[in-house]
Amino acid sequence: MTVPTTPSRLWRRLVGERPIVTRLVLAVAGTMAVVLVLAGAFVFWRVQFALNRQLNQDLDAYEELVEHALATGGTPPSDTPGQSYQVYDLDGRVVGGDATARLVGPATVRAASAGAERREDVGALLPPAARAYRVVTARLESPGPPRVAAYAISRHKHDEALRELLLQLLIADVVTLAAASVVGYRTARAALNPVERYRVAAERAGDAANLRLVVDGREDELSRLGHTLNGFLDRLRRSHERERQFLGDASHELRSPLALMRTELEWALMHADDPAVTAAGLESLRAQVERLIDLSDSLLELEEVRAGDEPSRAPVDLGLLVEHVVQRFAPQAAARHRAIETRTAPGASVDGNRHWLELAIGNLVSNALRHGAGTVRVTAVPAGADRVRVAVRDEGPGFPPEFVDKAFDRFSRAETSRTTRGTGLGLALVQAVADAHGGRTTISGSEVTLDLPRGTSTPDGSPPEGTSVEVSAGSDGVDARP
């Protein structure tokens, strides 16, 4: 069974998997060729129509003149170049006229003798014919026996004009098609040059971390594509850096507790018959396991915060959130014979990610209990028309002055706290939460400030005028203070 060839199937067969520029040029050339052919056909038809009308008018005038002369017994004019006539009897024999050759055949004469006027062309336009004329055959109304007359007018000038028009249209179409193809190629090439430049840049870079596309200053589709790709590459680069930093941090921090655990196990195996050594080893292992759990949780939480470009937001009442965090840490405070006091006020609300804000505040409260002293005071109150302040502070000595500038770095721990249990990721997590919410963190004395915009709504759904969040604490969430 033969599958019919459709235009789309034919196009795929001709074009195939050619380059985009080639396909665009072929499409432009093909479309232009169709348009030129249709336009040329219209122009040729209109010119031919005008020439035919003029030729028919001249032929009708000559017919009227000759027919009048023959009907009145006069002599038809013989000084009309390109025009001639013949007279036939009803059997088709020539009985008069000035034509040097027969104009029409017997069949045409018989048809005209029945009263039907016949008009026809003799000789083709292409190729040029030696005898080309238009002839009209009609019954001759004159005294005497019935006769038929044929009146002819030469088409040489008419056909020559049409042939010249065809030649000019062909030349114009070829030149126009060639020019359109060249312009189409250069336009397509210029339009796709940025794409090729992006490809070459990506091929030479070899690594997305070193790739940066050079985008023209024009605001067109390809420039916007370049900016979008650069944004994607920036996100990819940041993701790669986070992954590399996460792996580096994990490998660096996990080696020490794992090596220590192996040493403790080997020591316990060597003194398996001594219950005291075994108990001490198991207690050390328990402490190292807890440290590994804390480190893993902190790394994963920090990576979760930093990996999100935009946190999911919802109205968060920070007063209620503070109460929830304090209730969670109440047993730990009681075990340390410490007190936690809270003070909240209505309107302390923001648009933010509740889970991340709870992590940040929880780190600060935990740090205050672990490294601070005395009563821990937690407040959540509005501070102006567009701010909310959540303060966590204790009665401890605060941050060492030399530690303030690097307090938000990963695994940064004050010298006085290096011997205490912790990971050094608490303030880094607080900083990450601030960055994720478009805010900032600062340290002033014994306070850490997390400043965030209020957002667009409050828990009751009313649009607030704007808010920021300040979180103050007497120490780093983990291992920042002695």
Buried (B, 14 or more C-beta within 10 A) or exposed (E): EEEEEEEEEEBEEEEEEEEEBBBBBBBBBBEBBEBBEEBBEEBBEEBBEEBBEEBBEBBBEBBEBBBEBBEEEEEBEEEBEEBBBBBBBBEBEBEBBEBEEEBBEEEBBBBBBEEEEBEEBBBEBEEEBEEBBBBBBBBBEBEEEEBBBBBBBBBBEBBEBBBEBBEEBEEBBEEBBEEBBEEBBEBBEEBBEBEEBBEEBBEEBEEBEEBEBEBEEEEEEBBEBBEEBBEEBEEEBEBEEBEEBBEEBBEEBBEEBEEBBEEBBEBBEEEEEEEEBBEBBEEBBEBBEEBBEBBBEBBEBBBBBBBEEEBEBEBBBBBBBBBBBBEEBEEBBEEEEBEBEBEBEEBBBBBBBBBBBBBBBBBBBBBBBBBBBEBBBBBBBBBEEEBBBBBBBBBBBBBBEEBBEEBBEBBBBBEEBEEBEBBBBBBBBBBBBBEBBBBBBBBEEBBBBBBBBBBEBBEEEEEBEBBBBBBBBBBBBBBBBB
